[in-house]
Amino acid sequence: MTGWKMRSTGQNGGGLADVSLRAATEDDHAAIWAMLEPVFRAGETYAIDRDIPREAALAFWCGGTHRAFVAEGEGVALGSYYLCPNQGGGGAHVANCGFVTAQAAQGRGVARAMLDHAIETARMLGYVAMQFNFVVETNTRAIDLWQAQGFEIVGRLPGAFRHPEHGYVDALVLYRWL
């Protein structure tokens, strides 16, 4: 899907005029890394090595079975997400995604626009459901958004994530039929 646009108001009322989403290219790697690096280094939301090198992070985000996308507003990268099969073989009909929003764009509807695009793209690609495998329970903004868009918490992994500030916290599994 290319040329996808959405008007978004965001939760803080200071919304974006337009959010455009398109497939990421190698030319986007610097912008994607600029968004991923502070999130991965903080170690609060992804079960990724906090010291992951740039190339390994980009290979994770954009490589393998992952299809990476970029959200833009006025020509500036505001967020990125990847879409992939949650599992292979008999589980390949369920999609999985990872999302990151630029710090300056948080609260402006970018994650919601990316989720809407991900759901539409997943349907177009033939997926019948979407699953988030490991949502850290302290990531309440993401959980609230996912639930507002019809995702249900279907599992809880007690103490499965070691948060740098809160210690061992639960990770949630969220699921939604498309």
N, C-alpha and C positions, 0 to 999 in steps of 0.2 A: 504494500500500500504506500503510495507516495502522494504528496500534495494534500494530506489530511489536515484540516484546520478545525479549530474549535474556539468559540468565544467562551472565556472563563472569567468568573467574577472573583473566585478565591474566597477563602473563609474570613479574611481580614477586611473585605470590602474594597481593597485597593487594587482589585483584579487586573488582569492582563487584557489588552484589547483583543489579541489573537494568540493562540498557541498553535504552531505548525509542527507536525510530526512527520519524520521521514526516516528511511533506512540510514544507519550510520555508515560512514565510509572511513577509510584510513585517514583522510584529512580531518576527521573529527577526534582522533585519538588524543590530541593535546587537551581539548575541551573536556572530553570524557574523563581523562586522568585528573584534570583539575577538580572535577566533582567527586571522583572516587577517592582520591588520596586522603582528604580530610576525614571522610567517613570511615575508610578502612583503618587509618591511623588511630582514630578515636576508639575503635573496637567496641562500639556500643550496639551495633545492629546487625552486623554480618559475622558469621563464623569463618572469617578469613584471617590469615596471619596478619597481624598489625604491621609487620615489616615487609609485606609483600612488595617486591620490586615492580616498577612501572610496567615493564614488558609482561610480566606474569599476570598482573592485574588486568591488563588489556586483553591478554590471551584468554583469561577466564571470562571477561565480560563480552568480548566480541568473537571468540573463537569456538571451535567445535560445533556443537548443535545449536549454539546460541545465535539468534538473529537480533542484532542490536539496533536500537532506534534512538534518535535524538529529538528532543522537544526544543523548539526555538521560539523566540519572541523578538521581533525587530532585529533579526539576524544574529541574535546572541543565544548560545546554548544555555537552556534553563534546566534541562534534565535529560536523563537517558534511562532506557530500560532494555532488558533483553527478554526474549521469548524463546522457549525451547520445550521439547517434550519433557514431562516430569520424570518419566522412566522410559526404557526401551521396550521392545516386544509388546507384550500384553498390556503395558501401561502407557504406551505411546499416544493414546487418544486423549490424555490429560496433559494440559499445558502447565508450565511453570514459568515464573517471571522473577526478575530482580529489578528494583527501582532505585534511582538516586536523583535527588533534586539539588541544584546549585543552592548554596546557602543563601544567596541574595534573593532567590526566587521562592523560598519556602513560604507557605501560607497564601500563595497566589493562584492556586488551582492547577499547578503544573502536574502534580502527582495524579490528580483526578483525571486530567486530560490524557496522561499516559496510560492510566488504567483503562479508560474508555477505549482508547486506541488498541491496547493490548487485547481486550475482550473482543473487539470487532475483528482484529487481525487473526486472533486464535480461531474464531468461528470461520472466517474465510479460509483458513488453512485446514479446516476439518476437525479441529479439536472439539470435544463435547463437554469438557469441564476444565477448570483451572484450580490448581492447588499451590498453596504457599507452604513449604515444608517446615520452615524454621523461623517463625516470626517471634522475635524477642519480646517478652511481655511488657518490658518497659518502653517499647516503641509504640506508645499509645496513639500517636497521630496516625501511623500507618494502620493499626488495628481498627481505629474508629472509621477510617476511610474505607478499608476493605469491607467492614461490616455494613456500612451505609450503602455499599454497592452490592449487597446480597451474599457476601461470604459468611460462612458459619464456622465457628471454632469447632473442629471435629476431633481434636486431640490436644493433649497437654503433656509436654515432656518435662517432668519435674527436675529443676536444677540443671538443665541441659546446657545452659549458656553461662559462662563466667564473665560477668559484666565488670568492667574495670572500676566502677564506683559502687555498685550494689551487690557485688559478689555473685553467688550462684542464683540465677533467676530461671524461671520457666521459659520454654520455647513453645509456641503454639503452632498447630497445623490448621490452616484455614482452607475451605473448599467451597466451590460454587459450580453448579451446572451452568453451561453456557446456553 
